[in-house]
Amino acid sequence: MKQFNELVEKIKTWHIQKELGECFEKNITFVSFENNILQWKSIADGKCKKVLIQNWTLIQLYVQEIFGLETKIKNVK
């Protein structure tokens, strides 16, 4: 999906912590976007999981900027 690709690129290129972009790109995959709910699947563990959790507020900000302010994120197992 174009918007999800935009999100990945924004995280990879804008954020000064290169590790965040790499972890996001390698571990988070798009599932769907309907009714303001962005569903993705995360396979992050160890260090990448910690990096993603530490930067959760920033990730949410980017999601809302690209997908809309009402967007909620749901991790699909």
N, C-alpha and C positions, 0 to 999 in steps of 0.2 A: 504494500500500500504506500502510495506517495507520501502521505503525512508521516507515517512511521519511519520511512527512510529519511525524511527531513529531520525527524527527532533524533535519529541515530547520528546523522551528520552534524547536527547542532551540538550534541553532547561531545562528539569526537573533536570537533574543530574549535569550539568556543572555549571550552573549559581548560584551564591551565593544567589541571591534573590529567595527564594523558592516560593514566591507568583507568580512570573512570570510563572514558570512551571505549577503550579496548574491552573492559569487562562488560560493559553494556552491549556492545556489538556482538561479542562472542557468546553471551549467556542469555540474552533476552530475545525472544522471537514473537512476532506479531501473530495473534490469533484472530481477532475481529474488533470492529468498532461499530457499535449500534447503540442508539438511544443514550448517547453521551457516556457510554461505558467502553473503555479501551481494555480489551483483554489481551494479555500476553502470557507467555510461558517462560519461566526462569529456571535455568539449570545451574545457576551460580552456587558455588560452595566455597568454603575456605576464605582466602584473601579477597577474592572478587565479591563474594557475598557481603563481606565487611565493608568494602569500598562502596558498593551500591547502597547499603543501609546508611552509611555515613553521609551520603550525598542525596538521600531520598527527597529532601525538601527542594533541592535544585532540579532533580528529575521531574518532580510534580509541577514545578513552575514551568518548565519547558513543555510538558505535556499540555498544560492549560493554555500556554501561549500558542501552541500549534493546533490542538484539537478543540479548544474552547474552554472558557472558565468553568463551565458546569461538568466537565469531564471527570469521571471517576476511573480509577485504575483497579483492575481485578486480575490477580495472578491465577492462571489456570494450571491445575496439577495434572 
